[in-house]
Amino acid sequence: MKKFLFLFFIGIILWSCGTSHKTVGYKKTTNSKTSSSRDLKSASSRTKNSSTVTKVLSSAENYLGSPYKYGGNSASGFDCSGFVCRVFDENNIKLTRRSTDQAKEGEAIDIREVKAGDLLFFATSNMGKVSHVGIVRQIEDNGEIKFIHASTSKGVIISSLNEAYWNKAFLYARRVL
């Protein structure tokens, strides 16, 4: 019975963040320089909807420190896709709830073209399928991509795509704004 419950719990976790989308076929190039120095504000101004991007990122930052909660989509606790869904919903942008479904929205973009507000998708399990999502927050002068997301261990935090774990797990980026 314990084995069954354990397998059931693992299945629910994988379903929550999603596990049914295939890799798009390009991998990361996070160590290469991007076009020019881009911080949060300048990256936002280059997008069509710079005020929307700024508002989305502001909403996301309001949740920094919120704990991780499986299936959660409120300040009392988020999972990765619930966090993204909530932040965009607060800004009148409707996204689907699961990361695998979010990974089908908007347009595919090369990692070298990401801007603040774009979504990054990851395979955090060995299956090579989407199981995690984060929102690009800024691109540093050295090309380092920082993103905000709900991690299982630390809740809502800012991470870097240069971190070995995230770099290895990165699948692709999509633009929904």
C-alpha positions as MATLAB code, in Angstrom:
seq = 'MKKFLFLFFIGIILWSCGTSHKTVGYKKTTNSKTSSSRDLKSASSRTKNSSTVTKVLSSAENYLGSPYKYGGNSASGFDCSGFVCRVFDENNIKLTRRSTDQAKEGEAIDIREVKAGDLLFFATSNMGKVSHVGIVRQIEDNGEIKFIHASTSKGVIISSLNEAYWNKAFLYARRVL';
ca = [
       0.000    0.000    0.000;
       2.849    2.408    0.836;
       4.427    1.736   -2.548;
       1.137    2.456   -4.305;
       0.651    5.722   -2.412;
       4.207    6.781   -3.189;
       3.754    6.087   -6.910;
       0.386    7.848   -6.883;
       1.927   10.938   -5.230;
       4.807   11.021   -7.748;
       2.282   10.765  -10.591;
       0.294   13.701   -9.241;
       3.431   15.849   -8.949;
       4.403   15.120  -12.532;
       0.881   15.866  -13.742;
       0.707   19.192  -11.904;
       3.625   20.786  -13.682;
       3.064   18.661  -16.774;
       5.026   15.994  -18.578;
       3.645   15.654  -22.078;
       5.428   18.119  -24.365;
       8.423   17.328  -26.558;
      11.579   19.376  -26.892;
      11.506   21.875  -29.758;
      14.948   20.983  -31.036;
      17.314   23.731  -29.977;
      19.250   23.945  -26.793;
      20.608   26.700  -24.672;
      23.336   29.140  -25.520;
      23.383   31.020  -22.262;
      27.100   31.649  -22.186;
      27.089   33.693  -25.386;
      26.782   37.488  -25.242;
      23.434   38.978  -26.086;
      23.064   42.022  -28.312;
      23.730   44.752  -25.750;
      23.475   45.571  -22.092;
      19.891   44.875  -21.130;
      18.467   45.307  -17.679;
      14.884   44.799  -16.619;
      13.736   48.239  -17.735;
      15.546   48.391  -21.092;
      14.547   44.836  -22.017;
      10.948   45.692  -21.267;
      11.052   48.830  -23.414;
      12.019   46.768  -26.452;
       8.899   44.671  -26.333;
       5.645   45.647  -27.995;
       3.849   45.866  -24.680;
       6.500   47.267  -22.381;
       4.019   48.459  -19.774;
       2.407   45.005  -19.705;
       5.808   43.348  -19.257;
       6.660   45.734  -16.439;
       3.333   45.012  -14.736;
       3.737   41.238  -15.127;
       7.235   41.350  -13.619;
       6.063   43.598  -10.803;
       3.266   41.135  -10.011;
       5.736   38.252  -10.070;
       8.149   40.051   -7.741;
       5.340   40.679   -5.259;
       5.327   36.925   -4.611;
       9.059   36.527   -3.952;
       9.419   34.370   -0.857;
       5.994   32.729   -1.177;
       6.306   29.029   -0.375;
       5.983   26.127   -2.793;
       2.694   24.290   -2.604;
       1.746   21.462   -4.909;
      -1.247   22.609   -6.977;
      -1.056   26.069   -5.400;
      -1.830   29.323   -7.165;
      -1.968   31.908   -4.367;
       0.422   33.777   -2.081;
      -0.039   31.033    0.500;
       1.752   28.675   -1.899;
       2.477   28.132   -5.602;
       3.619   25.417   -7.907;
       5.497   26.594  -11.006;
       2.604   26.723  -13.456;
       0.196   28.069  -10.849;
       2.606   30.922  -10.218;
       2.884   31.795  -13.913;
      -0.862   31.456  -14.418;
      -1.634   33.705  -11.424;
       0.861   36.420  -12.383;
      -0.430   36.644  -15.951;
      -4.066   36.416  -14.830;
      -3.552   39.404  -12.522;
      -2.607   41.330  -15.644;
      -5.627   40.169  -17.674;
      -3.641   37.646  -19.707;
      -5.192   34.197  -19.674;
      -2.851   31.219  -19.743;
      -3.653   27.572  -19.292;
      -2.905   26.059  -15.896;
      -0.382   23.298  -16.644;
       3.169   23.983  -17.788;
       2.825   21.485  -20.648;
      -0.127   23.469  -21.938;
       1.574   26.829  -21.300;
       4.455   25.499  -23.413;
       2.139   25.495  -26.438;
       1.043   29.124  -26.085;
       2.565   32.138  -27.811;
       5.464   31.751  -30.215;
       8.694   29.792  -29.967;
      11.789   31.982  -29.698;
      15.492   31.255  -29.688;
      17.133   31.632  -26.295;
      19.380   34.354  -27.746;
      16.250   36.441  -28.428;
      14.556   36.229  -25.013;
      13.333   39.375  -23.350;
      11.851   40.138  -19.974;
       8.409   38.555  -19.678;
       9.145   35.557  -21.907;
       8.587   32.064  -20.543;
      11.330   29.459  -20.090;
      10.490   25.761  -20.036;
      12.483   23.009  -18.378;
      12.637   19.240  -18.076;
      13.492   18.697  -14.422;
      12.951   14.951  -14.604;
      14.915   12.510  -16.755;
      12.036   12.195  -19.202;
      13.057   15.185  -21.329;
       9.551   16.634  -21.256;
       8.271   19.948  -19.926;
       7.910   19.810  -16.160;
       8.777   23.349  -15.038;
       8.227   26.946  -16.168;
       9.627   30.350  -15.204;
       9.355   33.968  -16.357;
      12.402   35.821  -17.717;
      13.064   38.727  -15.365;
      16.167   40.288  -16.884;
      19.222   39.712  -19.036;
      22.477   40.834  -17.444;
      25.268   42.688  -19.279;
      27.182   39.415  -19.637;
      24.187   37.664  -21.249;
      23.135   35.847  -18.088;
      19.385   35.218  -18.084;
      17.648   35.605  -14.734;
      14.158   34.208  -14.273;
      11.556   34.145  -11.544;
       9.754   30.917  -10.707;
       8.296   28.759   -7.967;
      10.905   26.183   -6.975;
       9.946   23.122   -4.969;
      12.700   23.708   -2.415;
      12.688   27.497   -1.923;
       9.322   28.750   -3.178;
       9.205   31.814   -5.427;
      12.771   32.883   -6.168;
      14.975   34.385   -8.861;
      17.403   31.963  -10.490;
      19.949   32.117  -13.288;
      19.962   30.051  -16.446;
      23.739   29.861  -15.900;
      23.203   27.668  -12.829;
      24.216   24.140  -13.825;
      20.893   22.573  -12.785;
      18.727   25.003  -14.772;
      21.086   25.133  -17.746;
      21.009   21.355  -18.077;
      17.222   21.188  -17.639;
      16.418   24.041  -20.070;
      14.309   23.053  -23.081;
      13.126   26.200  -24.861;
      11.568   29.660  -24.584;
       8.225   31.077  -25.715;
       6.871   34.607  -26.036;
       3.281   35.157  -24.888;
       3.381   38.952  -24.503;
];
